[in-house]
Amino acid sequence: MRLCAAAKINWTLEVLGRRDDGYHQVRSIMQTVEPYDTLELTAADGVRLQVEGGHQTRQDDLVLRAAALLKRGASGAHMRLIKRIPVSAGLGGGSSDAAAALRGLNALWRLGNSDAHLAEASTEIGSDVAFFVCGGTALVEGRGERVTPLPDIAPVWLVLLIPPFRLPEKTTRMYSALTPADFTDGARTEALVGWLQRGLAITDADLYNVFERAAYEIFQGLDTYRDALLAAGARRVHLAGSGPALFAMGPEEGAARAVHDRLKPPGGQKMLARTLTAAEARAMEG
């Protein structure tokens, strides 16, 4: 059995405030995009995870936690994860891998759980996992556990630029860097939901990310990567999730490819990518 585990970007990411449980209340529109990891599953005795690519396996790996969440009796699986999504870049690779494990093992072990049940259970693993169980374009609320699918959008081509920055406990530190002045009422997200439900195209002006200010303060030199994208012809540059990955939209594939080809970053990794529908993001073979 082989599954796609897509990356993601946030078209919008708003924080409404801090909750009593310590989490932040978010309202966001998330979107599955290339690149994607591949998870291969084979029935086996016990549960084993083999990773190929830029990721070190740990006992608390999200894929292993997903397997532990579903494991029944003597069921087992050998899981081979082929990593393509850059790690700790704001592209959601770990959460996507966990969601793929939930969907794949649910099928392999014939557990019969619905997607809604998997999404609800996934909150024990991480806030973004529920979105990846759904995939495509979706409104995400609460601390990430409330997911409302939205209509698939027409393909949008992107240029991704991933600086070689590493920040321990990145997500926690990024949220800690927010101040009440960064909090909004969710109106930007609500407006874009209405736009998408009418089948209208996304523009640069529709995008918003609460972490933009903090990211350029915390990731020293991030502005150099932004400027490299602008110099290559990007119209606007946006932060992916909590960063440090950046992306720019192209009006069509040719324009995005031209920016990608002209892009000369001082380091890191550049990628030409496009958005993925829910069906593409949830692809499963076998």
Helices and strands as residue ranges (DSSP letters): E 2-18, E 24-43, E 47-52, H 62-70, E 77-82, H 93-108, H 115-121, G 122-124, H 129-134, E 137-142, E 146-150, E 157-162, H 170-176, G 180-182, H 187-197, G 204-206, E 208-209, H 212-218, H 222-231, E 238-239, E 246-250, H 253-262, E 269-274, H 278-281, E 284-285
